[in-house]
Amino acid sequence: MKVKPTKIVPADLSKLLDKLKKNPDEVRGSYLLNGYRIQITKYNISNAERIKLFFQSRRNQGLCKRCGKKVTKTNPRTGKLYRLCETHRKMELKK
């Protein structure tokens, strides 16, 4: 599942830069401005940290860790969304 860049206008670019100064992790991603792609990522991070950030962003968006489908069920103990969709949860229970 490829994530398409978020389209922004020049006025949004200044807001994006202000947010970048305050909290850089909040604005990570790809943006499309007049046909140009602007990518905001951490420079020179380890593979483990990159993967950690990827799965963390998927969970924050409520997406399955493996396939990226929207997760609907919550864990009754914690009240948070499960990290896997129903299909992958069933596969993991069979193991």
Backbone bond lengths (Angstrom), bond angles and torsions (degrees), N, CA, C in turn:
res aa  C-N    CA-C-N  psi(-1)  N-CA   C-N-CA  omega(-1)  CA-C   N-CA-C  phi
1 M - - - 1.444 - - 1.520 108.96 -
2 K 1.325 117.30 113.76 1.449 121.53 179.02 1.522 109.59 -90.26
3 V 1.313 115.15 137.95 1.457 120.54 176.92 1.521 107.74 -95.41
4 K 1.320 116.03 124.54 1.461 120.40 -179.51 1.523 109.47 -80.54
5 P 1.346 116.86 150.13 1.458 119.85 178.38 1.528 111.48 -65.05
6 T 1.322 115.59 148.47 1.452 122.24 177.20 1.523 108.85 -79.62
7 K 1.323 117.25 127.98 1.460 120.81 178.89 1.518 109.50 -78.40
8 I 1.335 115.70 132.04 1.462 121.25 177.77 1.518 109.14 -131.39
9 V 1.332 115.93 162.83 1.470 122.67 176.39 1.523 107.40 -109.52
10 P 1.328 118.29 164.57 1.467 120.06 -177.44 1.534 114.17 -54.04
11 A 1.323 117.59 -33.05 1.468 119.67 178.99 1.534 111.02 -65.39
12 D 1.334 116.68 -34.21 1.465 120.85 179.07 1.528 111.45 -70.85
13 L 1.312 116.99 -24.89 1.462 120.86 -178.08 1.529 111.23 -63.15
14 S 1.326 117.59 -40.96 1.466 119.79 179.04 1.529 110.74 -67.32
15 K 1.338 117.48 -36.39 1.469 120.83 176.55 1.528 109.96 -65.40
16 L 1.328 115.39 -39.30 1.457 121.28 179.56 1.532 110.95 -63.06
17 L 1.320 116.53 -41.88 1.467 120.48 178.70 1.529 111.77 -66.47
18 D 1.342 117.06 -36.87 1.465 119.98 176.67 1.521 110.92 -64.21
19 K 1.333 116.42 -42.73 1.466 120.57 177.71 1.518 110.89 -64.76
20 L 1.333 116.13 -34.86 1.463 121.16 179.90 1.524 110.96 -63.28
21 K 1.323 116.50 -35.96 1.469 120.39 177.99 1.525 111.55 -69.17
22 K 1.342 116.54 -36.98 1.464 120.94 -176.53 1.529 112.37 -79.44
23 N 1.344 116.14 -52.56 1.464 120.62 -176.44 1.522 109.53 -144.38
24 P 1.331 118.49 92.74 1.465 121.30 -175.68 1.527 114.56 -62.21
25 D 1.323 117.82 -30.64 1.463 119.90 -178.59 1.521 111.84 -68.31
26 E 1.311 117.12 -24.63 1.463 121.43 -178.19 1.525 112.57 -71.49
27 V 1.328 118.14 -27.81 1.462 120.90 -174.10 1.524 113.71 -106.76
28 R 1.332 117.47 10.16 1.457 119.39 177.89 1.513 110.37 -58.13
29 G 1.323 116.83 141.06 1.457 120.64 176.82 1.510 111.86 144.62
30 S 1.330 115.90 -170.92 1.457 122.46 179.88 1.521 109.46 -112.24
31 Y 1.304 115.46 139.04 1.454 122.18 -179.22 1.521 108.63 -129.57
32 L 1.315 116.66 148.52 1.457 122.54 -179.43 1.518 108.28 -116.77
33 L 1.337 116.91 119.90 1.458 122.69 -178.26 1.518 108.97 -129.69
34 N 1.310 117.01 109.87 1.475 122.82 178.42 1.538 112.24 51.73
35 G 1.317 116.93 41.92 1.455 120.75 177.92 1.521 114.25 85.42
36 Y 1.330 117.81 -0.74 1.461 121.71 177.63 1.516 109.35 -107.25
37 R 1.334 115.64 137.50 1.457 120.25 178.24 1.520 108.86 -93.99
38 I 1.311 115.82 129.19 1.461 122.41 175.35 1.519 106.40 -112.34
39 Q 1.321 116.37 119.88 1.456 120.65 -178.22 1.516 109.40 -113.68
40 I 1.326 115.74 125.42 1.460 120.92 179.50 1.524 107.14 -113.29
41 T 1.337 115.43 110.93 1.456 122.07 179.22 1.522 108.77 -140.67
42 K 1.319 115.60 166.77 1.455 119.76 174.19 1.524 108.70 -75.53
43 Y 1.303 117.09 142.90 1.457 121.72 -179.47 1.520 109.80 -94.49
44 N 1.331 115.46 135.64 1.460 122.67 171.38 1.535 112.60 59.99
45 I 1.344 117.10 48.62 1.457 119.39 176.14 1.529 108.86 -98.70
46 S 1.311 114.57 158.87 1.465 118.84 -179.49 1.525 109.68 -73.22
47 N 1.316 115.55 160.77 1.456 121.16 179.53 1.525 110.56 -62.34
48 A 1.320 117.15 -38.59 1.462 121.70 -179.58 1.529 110.77 -63.45
49 E 1.321 116.51 -41.82 1.468 120.00 179.73 1.527 110.80 -69.26
50 R 1.317 117.14 -37.54 1.465 121.48 178.63 1.523 110.48 -62.49
51 I 1.331 116.29 -44.38 1.461 121.24 179.04 1.522 110.35 -66.19
52 K 1.321 117.16 -40.57 1.463 121.60 178.40 1.526 110.56 -59.61
53 L 1.324 117.05 -45.62 1.465 121.34 179.09 1.525 111.69 -65.33
54 F 1.333 116.82 -36.39 1.465 121.15 179.26 1.525 110.92 -63.66
55 F 1.336 116.78 -50.21 1.461 120.08 -178.60 1.527 111.54 -69.71
56 Q 1.317 116.61 -31.85 1.459 120.28 177.24 1.532 110.69 -65.35
57 S 1.329 116.20 -41.10 1.468 119.11 179.07 1.521 110.94 -68.45
58 R 1.342 117.19 -36.61 1.470 119.87 177.22 1.522 110.67 -63.03
59 R 1.322 116.94 -43.16 1.466 119.67 -179.24 1.521 110.67 -67.27
60 N 1.316 117.74 -39.34 1.462 120.87 178.92 1.526 111.67 -63.41
61 Q 1.321 117.03 -30.61 1.466 121.60 179.05 1.522 111.77 -85.78
62 G 1.331 117.58 -6.03 1.454 121.31 -179.65 1.514 112.95 78.42
63 L 1.335 116.93 32.32 1.461 121.71 -179.33 1.524 110.63 -106.59
64 C 1.326 115.70 152.53 1.464 121.72 177.29 1.525 109.56 -63.28
65 K 1.311 115.47 139.27 1.464 121.26 -178.49 1.519 112.08 -64.04
66 R 1.337 117.98 -31.98 1.464 121.26 -175.45 1.520 113.79 -92.63
67 C 1.343 116.74 -48.24 1.470 118.50 -170.93 1.520 114.02 -109.95
68 G 1.326 119.22 -16.56 1.449 121.46 178.27 1.524 114.65 87.90
69 K 1.357 117.79 6.05 1.463 120.46 176.21 1.525 109.66 -72.47
70 K 1.329 116.23 154.13 1.458 121.38 179.39 1.532 109.94 -67.74
71 V 1.322 116.92 130.40 1.457 122.76 178.71 1.522 107.98 -92.29
72 T 1.339 116.75 132.66 1.463 120.06 -176.47 1.524 113.27 -110.94
73 K 1.317 118.06 -28.54 1.465 120.75 -175.84 1.523 111.15 -87.28
74 T 1.334 114.51 145.72 1.462 120.23 178.31 1.517 109.92 -110.40
75 N 1.305 114.78 153.79 1.452 122.02 175.93 1.529 107.30 -75.27
76 P 1.335 118.35 121.24 1.468 119.59 -176.41 1.526 113.61 -65.46
77 R 1.335 116.81 -27.52 1.467 119.68 -179.91 1.519 112.14 -72.41
78 T 1.338 116.59 -44.96 1.465 120.34 -174.77 1.519 113.30 -99.18
79 G 1.331 117.00 -23.69 1.459 120.22 -177.81 1.520 113.14 82.92
80 K 1.332 117.80 -0.28 1.464 122.12 179.24 1.525 109.67 -92.68
81 L 1.328 116.16 159.39 1.458 120.41 175.57 1.524 109.44 -65.67
82 Y 1.343 115.77 146.44 1.454 119.58 173.49 1.521 108.97 -64.24
83 R 1.322 117.27 157.46 1.465 120.38 -179.74 1.517 111.83 -85.91
84 L 1.347 117.56 -13.58 1.459 122.01 179.77 1.526 109.84 -122.46
85 C 1.342 115.98 151.13 1.460 120.70 175.96 1.526 108.95 -71.97
86 E 1.324 116.28 172.38 1.463 121.28 -177.21 1.530 111.91 -58.55
87 T 1.334 117.37 -41.60 1.464 121.91 -179.47 1.524 111.37 -61.06
88 H 1.322 117.72 -48.62 1.457 121.14 -177.45 1.538 111.87 -74.44
89 R 1.332 117.59 -27.84 1.455 119.52 174.78 1.526 110.18 -65.47
90 K 1.337 116.92 -41.17 1.471 120.66 178.19 1.528 110.58 -64.00
91 M 1.350 116.03 -40.70 1.472 119.88 179.35 1.527 110.35 -63.14
92 E 1.318 117.34 -38.99 1.455 120.49 -177.50 1.535 111.31 -73.12
93 L 1.322 116.72 -31.43 1.467 120.05 177.89 1.522 111.68 -68.72
94 K 1.343 117.24 -29.95 1.461 121.31 179.88 1.515 112.38 -71.07
95 K 1.317 118.01 -24.13 1.478 121.60 -177.39 1.488 112.76 -63.46
